[in-house]
Amino acid sequence: MKVIVCVKAIPAPETVRVENGRIVWDNASLIINPWDEYALEGALTFVEWKDLASPEAFSITAISVGDESAEVALRHALAMGAQEAIRIAGPAPEELDTRALACILAAAIRKIDATERVGVVLFGRQAADSDTGLTAAQTARLLGWPAITYLSTIKTALQKARLARTMEEGRQIVNTRLPIVCSVAKDIGIPRPPSFFARRRAERTPIPVWTMADLGLTPPKPLVRWGEASLPPERETTCEYLHGTPEEIAGRILDILSAEGVL
Amino acid sequence: MNVLVYVDHFRGNPIPASWEVIGLARQFGHVAAAIIGYQTEALTRAAFEYGADEALVIDDKTVDEYRPEPYASAFVKMVRKGALPDGTAKKFDLLLLPNTTRGRDIAAISAVDLNLGALVDAIAISIEGNETIITRPAYSDKVLIKEICTTRPAIVTVRPRAFPRPQPQAGRQGTVRQIRPAMKKSEIPTSPDGYALERMPDLGSAALIVAGGYGMGNDAERIQAGVAENIIGREGFYLLYDLAEVLGCAVGASRKAVEAGFSVYSIQIGQTGRVVSPQVYLAFGISGAVQHLAGMKTSKTIIAINADPNAPIFKVARYGVVADLHKILPVLYRQAKERTGRRIEERSALSLAEMDANARRTIRTPRYNYEIVDTPREYNWEEDDPEESDAAEKSA
């Protein structure tokens, strides 16, 4: 059974700046989206748990849509423990919105599913550049599979799965049947850092490239585009220091809370 | 203009951000509230009081517990039914949802079903011609971007606490339209099987947050007396929970406090945790790393208590106290208890026990923390593929 992890290469947040209303990161190299590392950790944990009742072998495939620069993310996935990686050469990022991206990913997942059954598809909870977090649920909808967003634990037996998903109020436990599409929250576990040899092996692994023609797909035109970027207004505060004994300070803090109307 | 607002709730308890979104929607015109759940009379009444003119209601046992598919299908059905009772004449010009985990799911799936563009986490919205333009933070709140949706209506999720909550008008009425659920029970692919719930008010909608950082574990006197840092930190958080209980507010933590085992990830604030925007943020022993500021710098008033006068948090704080928090926190707790007259209920004791149980599940190792999900599992990080190592040694 295949476990697919969808990854994205993004500019490291430290390298990003705004220039004339556009976001630039000069020549800084891309990194794997940090949330996708949790998705990979989730996939590895899931494969290690092993479905004891199932005679099938499990393997992890990482996929990413983008040009050669996207291979950074795929190589990181290979180094962490994915068995294979596929790059999908899609339209330029400006020509994609989350729905178009979901269409491409869904087509790729179907293509993989045709040769080996796909059980679980994992995404990071969002990309740390665009911060939208819609693609997982949209891919699930396009495939017609259940969407399990903000996954925190996963267990399966045969075709049944028992999952916990994180929400504001705590965790919700749901039962479902495979295949499923999940976005993974941070509580799945700390991603394992790849070892030196795993990284070297990943550098040598060939990454096949699929084109839109391979998928037999014309991605839909984007309905959403990015406009001008700006820096958030600087917070202008002068800090007023409170002095005195602990009793006086505590009293002043409570006075401030009352004045703000939050008591 | 006709606006449809999804009223987000957890098992019938409304999420306050829904009312903020209704208040925002009233600036655009006629507001219909989309209410999906079971036994929703109270929700519907509240939606009218906060400003909805009409309510589209799917009240059914199959949508009692939230799942993305039945809720999104229900929302899609409401959009297709249109704004007028005959369901033909008018269409919605804007679909708004609060940006909660549920709101985002529904926005994502509806965008596919309805072939519409979805924008998330808006802090400002305008409609110009056929385009809906929002402003929202991106790159972990480092930059603001304008995002443009070319479909009408656009699906937009709205950041909680970015817009003011309207004053409810008691007894305000509106028209209710009952709609049949979009999915049968047998068609829903997931079945709910219980919850593990937080017992604290939600951080996202809290007006006051008390937060603790790594400094919670740094009590010089007790460290000298031989008490381990993580025990001091854990106890500090117990006191913080007690303080939150008497103040009636939520508790947050910095990443360093969570990684040191003082608290749990679910309350972590910052780039890799929750993003909050309370009226007042009371920070104990938080130095204010950039990653933490990304999660809380939109708070209206920040009060920082830190022993280090050069801590970056004082740059964003409105009030600062340079002192040992372990001297202030107990005094503040006592005075707050007197002033608010609230007592710590049993509920709090339970939540502390739960927190402790959760905290115990985090195993510390010299190099890494793992969150233990169910049964302990072990990885040997040191061990590489032996064949590879041998080959490398030989070639070297």
Interface residues (C-beta under 8 A of the other chain):
Chain A: P13 V16 V18 I23 P34 T45 E48 D97 T98 R99 A102 A128 D129 S130 D131 T132 G133 L134 T135 A136 A137 Q138 A140 R141 L142 W145 P146 A147 I148 T149 Y150 S152 T153 K155 R162 A164 T166 M167 E168 E169 G170 R171 Q172 I173 V174 N175 T176 R177 K186 D187 I188 G189 I190 R192 P193 S195 F196 F197 A198 R200 R201 P222 L223 V224 R225 W226 G227 E228 A229 S230 L231 P232 R235 T237 C239 E240 Y241 L242 P246 E247 I249 A250 G251 I253 L254 I256 L257 E260 G261 V262 L263
Chain B: F10 I15 E65 Y66 R67 P68 E69 A72 T100 T101 R102 R104 D105 A107 A108 I109 A111 V112 D113 N115 L116 G117 A118 L119 V120 D121 I133 R136 P137 A138 Y139 S140 D141 K142 V143 L144 I145 K146 E147 I148 C149 T150 T151 P189 T190 S191 P192 D193 G194 Y195 A196 L197 E198 D202 L203 G204 A207 L208 L247 G248 C249 Y265 S266 Q271 T272 G273 P278 Q279 V280 L282 K297 K300 T301 I302 I303 A304 F314 K315 V316 A317 R318 Y319 G320 V321 V322 A323 K327 I328 V331 L332 R334 Q335 A336 R339 T340 Y368 N369 Y370 E371 V373 D374 R377 Y379 W381 D384 D385 E388 S389 A392
